[in-house]
Amino acid sequence: MRVAVVGATGMVGEVMLQVLAERNFPVTELIPVASEKSVGKEIEFKGAKYKVVGLQTAVDMKADIALFSAGGETSLEWAPKFAEVGTTVIDNSSAWRMDPTKKLIVPEINASELTKEDKIIANPNCSTIQMVLVLAPLHKKYKIKRVIVSTYQSITGTGVKAVQQLENEYAGIQGEMAYKYPIHRNAIPQCDSFEENGYTKEEMKLVRETQKIIGDRTIAVTATAIRVPIVGGHSEAVNIEFANDFNVSEIRDILHHTDGVVVQDNTDTYTYPMPLFAQGKDEVFVGRIRRDESQPNSLNMWIVADNLRKGAATNTIQIAEYLVANKLV
């Protein structure tokens, strides 16, 4: 299995390499790919050193699978070139997610949609992945009418530049700014750029991607996405209105038996999810599960996951694992 990692020197790319190694993905040849300025650099994978190559070189090497995390413009230009030579691309950018000809996959929910003909597969947005993993089994049981979500998103979702900005601000150093405002001791109510409707792209991803992954356009979603000075992962306060009534203990039981979800929900022992403890883990953690007493058939919960792991690298590699296990590559 020849595997190309496009964006191998970036924050998500580095985590992809780590997850590939941890999960013993059957890599017979690794092809680390990055921009021209990184070509020739060496990276280490499972004790061996590999030289970074450019995009055209990687296309010519005809990998079986290419894991993309190099930004939307790169994906739009280069994913089709990889696909043309027979490489299956799993893309972590927003480039292909809402393309009606491309599958948007969270393996625990809809991997069964994949076929050999799917040469470009989209990985959802990090904040969407952790939310839909919890929503999907509840939708099956109670039918979701509406979701209101407020996200509290890690600076790692922006990248290395944002982490450096926070570290500089901690240390009182003037440096390059990833955001328009300081992030230390602050919460910025803007993730990504604004659309014409006043919502940010990140907020609209939660709306559109949720409907596509769950396969129900009638689910109403409204979102507010906030950037906070956190490194460990994204947190979400989620309010769900169902068509049918529910029992809270049954909700906990359903989620307890959902692959990839860990229930942390005991107020007596102050047990609830936090990014401090989600960092470096592949699961999605859910807690503070309680009935919304202001509205019929409604529920509140708190969902946390490491946005670089399940929100990006791990989900991408789980898609690749499904393709290999089902002989689709």
N, C-alpha and C positions, 0 to 999 in steps of 0.2 A: 504494500500500500504506500504509494508515493504521495506525500502530503505537503502542499505548499501553504505557508502561513504568510499572508500578504498584510504587511504592517507589523512585522515580527519584532521591530524595535520599539514599538509604541506601548502604551500602558496596557491595553487590552491584549495586544499581541504577546507580550511577555507572560501574561496570565494564561493565555491559550497554550503556550509551550509548557507551562507548569502543569496545567490540567491534563494535557496530552500524556505527559510523563506519569502523573499520579494515577490516571485511569488505565495505564498500560494500553493505550490505543495502538493498534498494530501498524506502527510506522516503520516501513523498511527503508525509506529514504526521506529525509526532511529537506524541504526547500524553503529556507527563510527568504522572504522577499520584502524589500523596502524601497524608499525613494533613492534617487541617484546619489544623494549625499551620504547614504549609509552603505552603498554597495562596496563590498570588499571587507566590511567589518566582520568580525567573528562572533558567533553566539554559541553558547553551549547547550546541548540537549542530551540528557541521559549519559553524561560523561564524555560525549564526543563533541568536537568542534565543527561548526558548519559556517561557510562563508555566505554572507548576504548577497543575493543577486537582484538584478533589476527586473521590472515587470515583463519586458519582452523575452528576456532569457528564461524566465519562469514559464511563460506560455509555451515556448519552444521545448521545454523539458517535459511537457504533457503529463502533469501530475494526475493522479486518480481523483483527488479531492483538493480544493483550494479553500482555505478558511480566510475570509476577507475581513479585515478591520483596519481600513485605511481611508475612511471617509467616503461620502456619497459620490463626489465627482470621480474619484478613482474607480469606484465600483461601477458607475454608469459607463465609463469608457472601457474598462478592462475586463469586467465579468463576462461580457459576451465573447471577448476574444479567447478567454480560457474555455468557455463553454463550446466554442466552435471546434476546438481541438479534442473535445471529448471529456474535459475535466468537469466534475460536478462542483459548482461553487456554492458555498454557504456564506451568505453575506450579512455582516453585522451592522451595516449602515442603514439609513432610512431609504436608500435609493429605490429598492424594489418592493418594499413592504405593501404598498397599496396598488401595485400593478395587478390588474385582474388576472393576468396570465401567470402570476407567480404565487407559490404557496407561502404562507406566513405561519411558521411552525413553532409550537411549544410541544416537544415530544410526548409528554404525559397526556396531552389533550388531543392532538390531531396529526400525529406522525403517520397514521394509517392512510392519510391522503396522498402520501408520496409515492411516486412511480419512477421507473428508470428514465422516463422522458423529462423529468424535472432536473434540468441542468443548472438552473439558478434558483436557489432556495433562500428565502428571506428569514433572518433572525429578528424577532420583534424588539421593540424598544425595552430597555431595562426595567423601567417603571411599569410597563404593561405586563411583562412576563410574570412578575411576582404577584400582581393583582389577579390576572386571569387564572393562574394556577389555583387560587383560592375560589374564585368565582365559578369556574366551570362546573365542578361537582354540585354546587349549590343551585346553579341554574337548572341542571338536570332534574333536581328534586322539587324545587319550589317555583321555578321560572322567575327570572329577574326582570323587573319592570324598569328600575332606575338605579343608577349608581352615582353617588357624589363622593369625589375623592380629592383630598388635599395631600400633596406629596411634600416630603422634607428630604431633599436630595443631596447626596454626598458630592463634594467638589471633585471627587475622582471621576464623576460622570462628565466633567468638562475636560479633564486631562491633566498632564504633568504641569502645565503652565499655572493651573488653578491651585494645585498642591503647593507649588513654589510660592505663589502669592500669599497663601495662608501662612506658610513657614516664615516668609519675610515679615509679615505683619506681626506674628508672634515675637519675632526678634527685633522689631522696630526698625527694619531695614526698608528703605525705599527701593522698589524694584518694578519689574514689568507686571502689568495688571491684566489678569484674565477677564475680570469683571469691571463694570463701570464704577463700582463702589468697593470699599473694603468689605471683606467677607468675615474677618475676625470680629467676634462679638456682634454679628449682624445676621439678618435673614433677608435675602433678596427675592422679592416676589416675581422673578422672571427666570425661566429656564428656556433657553433658545430665543429666537427672534419672534416678534409679534406678527400675527396674521391680521387680515383686514377686519375680522370680527372682534378684535381686542384680546383674543386668547393667544397664548404662545404656541409654537409648533409642538412643544413637548406636551402641552395640555391637549391639543387636538390629536396627537398620536394615541393618547389614552382612550380617546373617544373612538376613533376610526379602527385602530388595531384590535381593540376589545371586541367590537362587533364582528370583525372579519375572522378572528381566531375562534371565537365561540360559535360563529356561524349563524348569528341572529341579529339582523339590522334593526330589530325593534327595541333592543336594549338601549335605553337613554342613558348617556354618560355625560357628566359635567365635571370639570377638573380645574384645580388651582395648583400650580407647580412652584415650589419654593426651594431656593438653593440655601443650604445651611452649612456652617463650618464644621462638617463631619467628614471623616475619612472612611469609616467602616461599611457604609451601605446606605441604601435608600429606605425611608420609612413612609408609610401611607396611612392616613386616617380615612377609613372607607365606610360610607353609609349605604346600605343596600335596601331597596324596597322590592319585596317579592309580590307576585300575583297571589300566592297562597301563604297561609299562616305556617308557622314553624314552631318547633320546640328547641330552645337554646341548647339543651344537652344533646339533642340529636344533631344539631349543627356541629358541635364539637366532635361528636363521634364520626360524622362524615369526613370532616377534615383530618381527624386522627388516622383515618384509613385511606387518605389521599396520598399517592406517591409524590415524593418531593416536598411535602408539607409537614412541618413540625408544629404542633399546638403547644404553646407556652401560655397558659391561662389559669393562674391561680392567685387571686387577690389576697388570700390569707397568707401566702408566702412571698408576696410581691414578685410573682413570677409573670413576666411579660417580655415580648421581644424588644431588643435594643441593638442598634448597629454596632455597639461596642463588642457584642458577643456573636453577631452574625458574620463579622469580617473573617474572610478565609474559608467560609463554609458554603456548601452548594445548596443547602435547603432553603426553603421559604418559611419564615417563622410567622405565626399568627397568634394573637392574643387579644385581651381586652374585649372579648366577645360578649356582647350584651344587647338586649332588646332596646330599640329606640322607642321610648315611652311617649314620644310626641306624635307618632305617626303609626297607623296600622301596618302590620306585616313588614316591619322595618327593623334593621339590625345595624349595630356599629361594631367595627373591629379595627385592629391595628396590625399592619403587615410590614415585615422588615426582611430585606435580603441584601446580600453583598452584590452590588450592581456590576462589579467586574467579573463575578463568578456566574451564578445562575442568570444574572441579568445580561450577560454577554458571553464570556468564554465557555462556561460549562454548558449552557443551552446549545451553543454552536456545535460543541463536540458531541453532545448527546444526539443531535441530529445526525452527525457523521456516524456515530455508533449504530444508530437505527438503520442507516443506509447499508452499512457493512453487514450487519446481522441478517438483513433481509435481501442480501445480494442485489442491491439496487445500484451499486457502483462496481 
